[in-house]
Amino acid sequence: MKKLILVLIFCLATIATKAQGGDVKGAWTGKQNVYGTELTLVFHLDSVNCTLDSPDQGIKGARVRGTGT
Protein backbone atom coordinates (compact mmCIF):
# COMPACT_ATOMS: atom_id res chain seq x y z
CA MET A 1 0.00 0.00 0.00
CA LYS A 2 2.81 2.44 0.83
CA LYS A 3 4.45 1.63 -2.49
CA LEU A 4 1.23 2.41 -4.36
CA ILE A 5 0.85 5.75 -2.58
CA LEU A 6 4.46 6.68 -3.38
CA VAL A 7 3.97 5.79 -7.04
CA LEU A 8 0.79 7.90 -7.20
CA ILE A 9 2.56 10.87 -5.56
CA PHE A 10 5.43 10.52 -8.02
CA CYS A 11 3.04 10.42 -10.98
CA LEU A 12 1.12 13.49 -9.78
CA ALA A 13 4.35 15.41 -9.18
CA THR A 14 5.55 14.53 -12.68
CA ILE A 15 2.28 15.66 -14.26
CA ALA A 16 2.34 18.94 -12.29
CA THR A 17 5.93 19.62 -13.35
CA LYS A 18 5.14 19.00 -17.03
CA ALA A 19 2.07 21.26 -16.84
CA GLN A 20 4.17 24.16 -15.56
CA GLY A 21 6.87 23.70 -18.20
CA GLY A 22 4.72 25.02 -21.04
CA ASP A 23 5.64 27.69 -23.53
CA VAL A 24 5.10 31.24 -22.24
CA LYS A 25 5.52 32.96 -25.61
CA GLY A 26 2.68 35.19 -26.71
CA ALA A 27 0.64 38.06 -25.31
CA TRP A 28 -0.28 38.17 -21.62
CA THR A 29 -2.94 40.64 -20.49
CA GLY A 30 -3.80 41.77 -16.99
CA LYS A 31 -5.04 44.65 -14.86
CA GLN A 32 -2.97 46.58 -12.32
CA ASN A 33 -4.47 48.86 -9.68
CA VAL A 34 -2.25 51.93 -9.26
CA TYR A 35 -3.41 54.41 -6.61
CA GLY A 36 -7.05 53.62 -7.27
CA THR A 37 -6.72 53.67 -11.07
CA GLU A 38 -6.99 50.37 -12.92
CA LEU A 39 -4.54 50.05 -15.82
CA THR A 40 -4.57 47.39 -18.51
CA LEU A 41 -1.11 45.90 -19.14
CA VAL A 42 -0.19 43.68 -22.09
CA PHE A 43 3.15 41.86 -22.14
CA HIS A 44 4.38 40.47 -25.47
CA LEU A 45 6.88 37.65 -24.98
CA ASP A 46 9.00 35.83 -27.53
CA SER A 47 12.12 33.71 -27.13
CA VAL A 48 14.39 36.78 -26.75
CA ASN A 49 12.44 39.95 -26.00
CA CYS A 50 9.61 41.25 -23.85
CA THR A 51 7.65 44.42 -24.59
CA LEU A 52 4.85 46.12 -22.69
CA ASP A 53 1.72 47.89 -23.89
CA SER A 54 -0.42 50.03 -21.60
CA PRO A 55 -3.43 50.92 -23.78
CA ASP A 56 -4.98 53.08 -21.06
CA GLN A 57 -1.91 55.32 -21.15
CA GLY A 58 -1.29 55.17 -24.91
CA ILE A 59 1.99 53.24 -24.44
CA LYS A 60 2.88 50.60 -27.01
CA GLY A 61 6.03 48.51 -27.41
CA ALA A 62 7.92 49.67 -24.30
CA ARG A 63 10.97 47.43 -23.88
CA VAL A 64 11.07 45.42 -20.66
CA ARG A 65 14.53 44.75 -19.23
CA GLY A 66 15.58 42.04 -16.80
CA THR A 67 13.46 39.19 -18.05
CA GLY A 68 14.81 35.66 -18.07
CA THR A 69 14.19 32.11 -17.05
C-alpha positions in Angstrom: 0.0 0.0 0.0 2.8 2.4 0.8 4.5 1.6 -2.5 1.2 2.4 -4.4 0.9 5.7 -2.6 4.5 6.7 -3.4 4.0 5.8 -7.0 0.8 7.9 -7.2 2.6 10.9 -5.6 5.4 10.5 -8.0 3.0 10.4 -11.0 1.1 13.5 -9.8 4.4 15.4 -9.2 5.6 14.5 -12.7 2.3 15.7 -14.3 2.3 18.9 -12.3 5.9 19.6 -13.4 5.1 19.0 -17.0 2.1 21.3 -16.8 4.2 24.2 -15.6 6.9 23.7 -18.2 4.7 25.0 -21.0 5.6 27.7 -23.5 5.1 31.2 -22.2 5.5 33.0 -25.6 2.7 35.2 -26.7 0.6 38.1 -25.3 -0.3 38.2 -21.6 -2.9 40.6 -20.5 -3.8 41.8 -17.0 -5.0 44.7 -14.9 -3.0 46.6 -12.3 -4.5 48.9 -9.7 -2.2 51.9 -9.3 -3.4 54.4 -6.6 -7.1 53.6 -7.3 -6.7 53.7 -11.1 -7.0 50.4 -12.9 -4.5 50.0 -15.8 -4.6 47.4 -18.5 -1.1 45.9 -19.1 -0.2 43.7 -22.1 3.1 41.9 -22.1 4.4 40.5 -25.5 6.9 37.6 -25.0 9.0 35.8 -27.5 12.1 33.7 -27.1 14.4 36.8 -26.8 12.4 40.0 -26.0 9.6 41.3 -23.9 7.7 44.4 -24.6 4.9 46.1 -22.7 1.7 47.9 -23.9 -0.4 50.0 -21.6 -3.4 50.9 -23.8 -5.0 53.1 -21.1 -1.9 55.3 -21.2 -1.3 55.2 -24.9 2.0 53.2 -24.4 2.9 50.6 -27.0 6.0 48.5 -27.4 7.9 49.7 -24.3 11.0 47.4 -23.9 11.1 45.4 -20.7 14.5 44.8 -19.2 15.6 42.0 -16.8 13.5 39.2 -18.0 14.8 35.7 -18.1 14.2 32.1 -17.1 
